[in-house]
Amino acid sequence: MKKVICLVLVLLILASGIGTAFASTVSTAGNAGISFRFAAKQEGTDLLLGNTAYYAGFSQNDLDYRMHRQGAAMEEYLAYAKEQVLDFTEAEKNLISSHMDVLTEHLEQNGCVLPPLDEIVFIKTTMEEENGVLGYTHGTQIYVAQKILELDMAEKKNEEKLLTFLGHELFHCLTRCNPDFREAMYQIIHFTVVEEDFPLPPSVFAYHISNPDVEHHNAYASFLIDGEPVDCFTDFVTTKHIENPDEHFFAFGTTALVPTDGRDLYYTPEQASNFDEVFGTNTNYVIDPEECMADNFSFALVYGLDGPDGKGYPNPEIIDGILSCLKTAD
């Protein structure tokens, strides 16, 4: 099934001939290119506040961790988030543009072609609205933390960090523009996508942390719980509510394996004996198939099959599956 989906994607891409020009466009082999631009502070603010569906899904736990206290309100969070948007400097625009060029060079070197992609809009923030992460996405909006742009790019490690960051966020944009591509990517790590989202049961929602990169909870895999297979979807939750202002949701976070049958409970990764077999161990960012595959996708683009240290990966079949799905037709 995956091979059929990938072949259809490649044929559609090759036949499309998309060629619209934008303010910033980089070309890739077999592609019309990745089109992107940079939002000024006011536009970035408008775009950020316009993601109303995301905010509608917040739990009280979301608000409290983001505002660093219990009993926070949505109105104060939105006012706080609005103040975090910044303008890009020209040097920062050039830095991102040059790294996007490098990514497309890697695509060309690997003989890969991307599925169709809408214009990307880069937005810069302090990232305090998301508890200090490096970045996130909404649709094809990529929000970039000021701190990742302040790294010394003369250091090879830091240059690769920005490359893998951009590759990771690019994956989220691609999956939103191409549902078949998302389905094919998830299948590589044994997840099946269904049409409707699974509802979060009350005990899960009480500790739920919303992830802007994960728009849907409509993919499940079979996990072995006490030796028995249980179909579960994933959610990111904290193990406790916030108590101190300096507490970060990632410090108390875990992947919740939520049964698809509607039971009001969840299992932890430690309770699933095949957790590593499902997600693989190329990355420890395994809070959702979307995040796991975004990391693997960025590794495939930046490092290819050799891996970051030239010694490959614990699960090379995941990287090989991604590259095979992106290969241009002979």
N, C-alpha and C positions, 0 to 999 in steps of 0.2 A: 504493500500500500504506500509506504514512504517513498519508494522509488518512482511510483506512478505520479504521486503528487509533485515530487521534485522535477520530474521530466516535464510535466505540464507547466510548472512555473518557469522553467528555462525557456520552453517554446514560446510562452506568452511574452516573456521579456524580450526575446530576440525579435519577435514579430512586432512589438509595440512601436519602436522607433521614437520614443518620447524625446523631445528636444527643446523644451521650454527653457528660456534663459532667465536667470535670476541674478540678484546682486552678487552672490558668491556661488560659483559652481565649480566642482572638481570632477574630473572625468575618470571613469574606470573602464577596464576592458569589457567590451560587449554591452556596456551600459550607456545611457545618456548622461549619467553623472549623478552626484549627490548634490542637490541644491540646498543652500542654506543662507541665512542672513542673521544679523545681530539686532536684537531689540534694544532700543533706548529705554531708560528707566520708566518713563510713563507708559509706553506700550507694554513693557514687561509686567508692570503692575496690573494693567488692565487684563492681560492674559492670565496672570496668576489668580486674580480674583474671579475670573470668568470660569474657573473649573469647579462649578457649583455641584456637579454630580459627585465629585470626590469628597467635598466637605459634608455633603448630605449623608455620607456613609460613616462619619466619625462616631466613635464611641466617646463616652465621658473619659475613658482611659486615654484616648488620643489627645483630647484637649488638655488634660492635666499634665501629661508628660511634656507636651509642647510648650505649655505655659509655666511649667516647673512648680506647680502647686495644685492642690486639690480644689475642686469646685470651679474650675475655669469655665468661661462661657464662650460660645462661638463668636460673638461679636468682638470680644477683646482679642481672640486669636486672629481673626481676619484683619483687625487694625494693626496687630503686631506683625503679621506676615507682610502686609503692605509696606511697612517700613524697612523691610530687609532687601528690597530690590535695588540694584545699583546699575550705574552705567559702565559699559566696557571702555577701557582705554584702547587706543589704536594698537598699542603693543600687544594687548591681550587678544584683540581680534586677529592680528597677524599670527600670534602663537597658535590659536585654535585652527586657523586656516592652514597653516603649514603642517600641522599634525593630521588634519583631514586629508591633505595631499599624500602624506606618508601612508595612511590607511588604504587609500585607493591604489597606491603603488603596490602595496602588499596584495591587494585583490588581483591586480594584473599579474603579478609574479606567480600567484597560485592558480591562475587561469579561472578565476571565479567571477560570477556576475550576481549582482543583487536583484531581488525582486523589486517591483515598482515602489517608489517612495515619494510621498508628498514632501513639499518644502519643509526643511527643518528651521526652527527659530531658536537661536541661543539666547538665554536670559541669565543674567548674572545676579546672584544674591549672596548674602552673608551665610545662608543656609541654616540660620537659627530657626527658621520656620519649620524645619524638619530635623531638629535636634542635632544639627551640626554634621550631617552626612556630607559626602563629597558632591553629590548631585542626584537628580531624579528627572523624571519625564512626566508630561501629560500630553497625550496624543503625539504629535511630532515637535513638541516644545521640549528642549533640553535645558534644564536649569543647572547652572554651573556654580560651584562654590568658589568664592574669592580665593580661598586658601590653596586650591589646586593650581590656580593660575600664578601663585606667588612662589611656587617651587623653583629651585635653581635648575633650569633646563640644561645647563652644562653637564649635569650629572646624568649619566646614561639611565640609571635606575629611575630617576624622576621623569625623564622623557618617556620611558616605557610606561610609567604609571599614568601619564596623561593619555597616551595612546590606548591603553587597555580601558581606561575610563570612557573615552569617546566610543570605542568599539562596543562596550557594554551598553551604553545609552542608545547607540545606533540600533542595537538589536531590539530594544523596546519599541522604537519607532517603526521598525520593519514588521514586527508581529502585529501591530495595530493596523497597518496598511494592508496586510496580507494574511487573512485568517488561515489559508491553506499552508502557508509557510510556518505559521505558529504551530499548527497541528503536526506538521512534519517534524519540526524541531522537538516538540514535546515527546513524540513517539520514540525518539532516539533514547530517551531516559524512561521509557515504559509508561508514560502518562497518556491517557485517552481524553480528548476534548469532547464535551457534549454541548448541546445547544443552550441549555438553561443553566444559570448559576445555581450552585447549592447554597441554601440559606445558612447563615451562621447561627448555631443554637445559642440560647441565652448564656450558658456558662462560658462559652467561647467569646461571645461578643463583649462580655463584661471586662475581658482582659485584652481585647482586640486592639492592634495597632495598624492603622491604615497605611498602605504602601502605594504611593502614586504610580509606581511602575507595574503594579499588579491590578489591572482593571477588572478582572473576572476571577471568580472561584468556580470554574466550570471544567476543571481537569482533575482526573483522579488516577491513582495507581493502586495496585494490590500490595498491601503490607502484611507481613507475617507477625501477628500478635498472639503470643502464647502458642505459636506453632500453627495457627489458623489464619488463612488469608482473609483480610478485611479491606474492602475498597474504601479508600480515604482520599479526600482533598486536603489541601494544606492551608493554614492560616498562620500569621505571625502574632504571637501573644506574649504578654509579660507574665511572669510568675507571681507578681505582686503589684499593687497599686503604688503610685509615687508617695514617698514619705518625706524626702528631703529635696530641696530645690536643685541640687547638683546631680540628681540621679538621671541617668540616660536610659531610654527604653531598650537600647541594644544590650546594656549591661545586665538586664533582667529578662531578656527575650529568649524565646524558644520557638521551634517549629511545632505547631499543633497539627496532628494527624486526625482529621475529623471524619468519622464514618459518614458515608453518603446516604445511609439509611435513615438519617434524621435523629439518631440518638443524641441526647444532650450531654455529650462528653467528648474528650479528646485524648489521644495517646501521644506520648512524647517519642522522639527519635530513639531513645534508649529502650523503649518497649517494642520496637519493630526490629526483629532480628535481621531483616533484609534491607534496612534503611540505606546502607552504603551501596548495596547492589542496585537499588533503584536509582539513586541520584548519582552514583559514581563518587570518586574522591579527588577529581581534578581541582575542585574548589570546595571550600568549607562554607560558601554562601548558599546554603541549601534550604532557605526558608520558603521557597516556592519554585516550581519548575521554571517559571519565567526568569527568576534571578539566577538560578543554577545554569540555565542555558545561555543567559546573557554573558556570564563569565566565560563559559566554554567557547562561545562565539567570539568574544574578544581575544581569547587565547589563540583560536584558530587563525584570526586575521593578523595578529601581531607576530605570533611565533611559529605558525604552521604546525606541522607534525613533530618538529624538533623539540618544542617546549621551551620555556623561558631559560633553562640552563643547558639546553642541547641534549638532554637525556630523556626526552619524551614525557609521557604522562602515566599516571597510575591506570587510567582508563583511556587509552589512545583511540578506542573504537568510537568514543563520543566525538572527538575532534575529527576523525576520519569521516564520520557520518555527516558532520556539518559541512566539511569541505566538499564531499561528494555531492551534497545537495546544492552547492553553489557553483559547481563546475560548469563551464560552458560546454555546449554540445560540440562534438568533433565535426 
